[in-house]
Amino acid sequence: MSQAATIDINLIGGEWVPGKSSASAEIQNPATSETLAHIALAEADQVDAAVKAAVAAFPAWRGTPVQDRIQYLFKFRQALIDHTDEIARLTTMENGKTFAEARAELQRGIENVEVACGMPTMMQGYNLEDVASGIDEIMIRQPLGVTVAITPFNFPAMIPLWFLPYAIATGNTFILKPSERVPLTAQKLIQLLQSTGLPAGVCQLVVGAKPAVDALLRHPDVRAISFVGSTQVAKYIYSEGSAHGKRVQAQGGAKNYVVIMPDADMDMAARIVGDSAFGCAGQRCLAISAAIAVGDAKSVFPDKLVNLASALKVGNGLEEGIQMGPVITPQSKTRVLESIERGVKDGGKVLLDGRSADITRQTNGNFVKPTIMSGIPEESELTTREIFGPVLSIRETGDLDAAIEMIARNPYGNQASIFTSSGTAARKFRYEAPCGNIGVNIGVAAPMAYFPFSGWRDSFLGVLHGQGKDAVEFYTDKKVVVERWPKAWTRKF
């Protein structure tokens, strides 16, 4: 691929084809503003073609024994391992995160492929003889049909793998619609899956904007939609998909809090919170963006965090020693800077200012350095809205009850963490904090692939989450069979 090539980005019915829309996207490196590729976006009739190909492929794929289906995933896993550095480099180039972060992201995706390889066990139903005299009852799981995932820019390798392996292992066909900002990683994933010999139409790639999304949401042959993105869009996906009869899981935004108790190991807490807040330039749904210092923690924790964050090396993620890359677009940088300015106008104090991010040799990048603020009033945007950038606000409170109440007033419920050496405080927090993912002395409470990626309130719409057993439930229908075979009807041999 040349630096500014126009590429055929869509895989439809086994063929790589360009988008037909007059709308196009320019894929840029966020660290350098270098143009990596041009793509023409897919339009509604190409979405329809992809769905029809998936419909056509479904009967044979559904009829393929599950033990045979997962053989493709075993091969896919090995292909991902063999091409880890290539995939990570693509991710860094189009997303901006560091090469180490991109490698770690892919590893979490590979873990989902590994879990899905256990589908012969995970997909099993159950049965009971003699529910009544001579009558047996059986529950079996069957695939839905055509399934879709609409995924965001911030984890272009991992998040598609929250859905893809489970969908196809359970016997569904699958269409991936990645963010048009970062389609190159997705294309590489699908190319590697295609190299396993997976039958055409079982897994396809469509890269488009809202018209493509709407076509997927409204298509009568699409049975299920998975989504990760902002809460505003998640609510649209959930309502529109549900209105058209789809099964929907929609992961939304977040405002993740961490509580620092006075008895916490402050050095460890500062190190881990800094990694959570500023890793991936704060552009992850589990990033901590608000810290609550309880009691005497306020006199120790902020200074330690500022000292650590100020030493982070920011720049092009492909360079040696870089610890934090840029945000995704110039528009994102402007939005983050405006949020900081608004926090200052609301009365906030800047403890570490990342607005003047002059990066050696990278003057064209979308860089914002780590920023830490305190004294932000509760009604300020910095305490109520997802910033999705390397900005952390610190608030103070007198006790754990007040800290939990502060978290509860926040409309999101993706993650909350506590740092403490008290088992009593940890259990109280785990029991009462109204969030789907809880960390105890953990900065990024990211569930392993065999647990659901939870989320509550405005951070998730739906019932069944991604990953693990929830994924099997989401991608299958339950069928209950009640059988009677009277002896008089039994043929004698």
C-alpha positions, 0 to 999 in steps of 0.5 A, a space after each residue: 500500500 502506497 502512502 496515499 493510495 486509494 484502496 479497495 476497503 470493503 469485503 463483500 461476498 468474498 471480493 474486495 471492492 471500493 466504496 461507491 459513495 461520492 463521500 470519501 475519507 482520508 486516513 491520516 496519521 494523528 502524530 504526523 498528519 501524514 495521509 496514509 490512504 484514501 477510501 471511498 465510503 460504502 453506500 446503502 446498496 453495498 450494505 444490501 449486497 453484503 447482507 444478501 451475501 451473508 444471508 446466502 452463506 448462512 445455511 451452509 455455515 449454520 450447518 457446519 459442525 461447531 467443531 469444524 467452525 472453530 478450526 478457522 478460529 484456531 488458524 485465525 488466532 495463529 495468524 494474529 500472533 504471527 502478524 502481531 507487529 504488523 497489525 500493531 504498527 497499522 494501529 499506531 499509524 492510524 490511531 496514534 497510540 504507542 506501539 506497546 499499547 497497540 500490541 497489548 490491545 491486540 493481545 486482549 483481542 486474541 484472548 477473545 478468539 481463544 475463548 470462542 474456540 471453546 464454543 463446543 462447550 459454551 454453546 451446549 444446551 441442557 435437557 431433562 427426562 420425564 418432565 412428565 410421564 414419558 415426556 422429555 424436554 430439551 433446550 438447544 441453542 441455534 444461531 440468529 443469522 446475519 449479525 453486525 458490529 459497528 466499532 469505534 476508532 479507539 481500539 481498532 483491533 480489540 473491539 471487533 474481536 469482542 464480537 466477531 469470533 463469538 458470532 461466527 463460532 455460534 454459526 452466524 454470519 457477520 458484517 463488521 462496520 469499523 470506524 471510517 477513521 481507522 479502517 486499515 487495522 480492520 481490513 488487516 484482521 479480515 484479510 487474515 481471517 480470509 486467509 484461513 479459508 473461511 467461506 465467502 460471505 461468512 464474515 464481511 467488511 463494510 466501511 461507511 458513515 451514517 448512511 451505511 449504519 442506517 442501512 444496517 439498522 433498518 435491513 430486514 435480514 439483519 438480526 443483531 447489532 453490536 455497537 461501541 461508541 458515544 452514549 449519544 450514538 449508542 442511544 440512537 443505535 439502540 432505539 433505531 435498531 430495536 424499532 426495526 426488530 434487532 437484538 441490540 447491545 450498545 456500549 456508550 460513553 463513560 466518566 470513570 471515577 477513582 477513589 483514593 483513600 487515605 490508607 492507600 499506597 500513594 506511590 502505587 495509586 499515582 502510578 496506576 491512575 496515571 497510566 489509566 488516565 493518560 494511556 492511549 491519550 485518555 481515549 479509552 472507555 475505561 480511562 479514569 477521568 476524575 479522582 476523588 481524594 478522601 480525607 488526608 489523601 488530598 495532601 499527598 496524592 495530587 503532587 505524586 500524580 503531577 510528578 509522574 504525569 509531567 515526566 511522561 514522554 509524549 510523541 509519535 507512538 512508533 518512536 522508542 521510549 514514547 509513553 503517550 501519543 496524540 488524540 485522533 483528530 485535530 477536531 478532537 484536540 480542539 474539543 479537549 482544549 476547549 474543555 480545559 478552558 471551560 474548566 478554568 472559567 468554571 473556577 478550576 485550578 490547573 495543576 499540570 498544563 498540557 495545552 502547550 504540547 510542543 513535540 520535537 519533530 512532530 509539529 503537525 500532530 494532534 498532541 495534548 499533554 497530560 493535564 491535571 486540574 483541581 477545584 472543579 465545581 460539580 456542575 462543570 463539564 469536566 465533572 459531568 461530560 466525557 472528555 475522551 482525552 488526557 485530562 484528569 480532574 481531582 476532587 476532594 471529599 471527607 469520607 467514602 460515603 460522600 465519594 460513592 454519592 458523588 459517583 452515583 450523581 454522575 449519569 454514567 456507569 462504566 467503571 469505578 475504582 478504589 485504592 485502599 488497604 482496607 478490606 472493609 472499604 473495598 467491600 463497601 465500594 464494590 457493594 455500593 458503587 453503581 458501575 458495571 466494572 469495579 476495580 480495587 487497587 486497579 486502574 483499568 478494570 477491563 474484564 478478561 475475555 471470559 467475563 462480560 464487559 459490563 456497563 450500567 446506566 448511560 454507559 450501556 443499553 441492552 441486556 447482554 454484554 460483549 465477551 464470554 457467556 453473554 456473547 453466546 447468549 446474545 448470538 443465539 436463540 434458545 429453542 425448547 423441544 418437548 418430546 413424547 414417544 409412546 411405546 405404541 408408536 415405537 417400531 419394533 426391529 
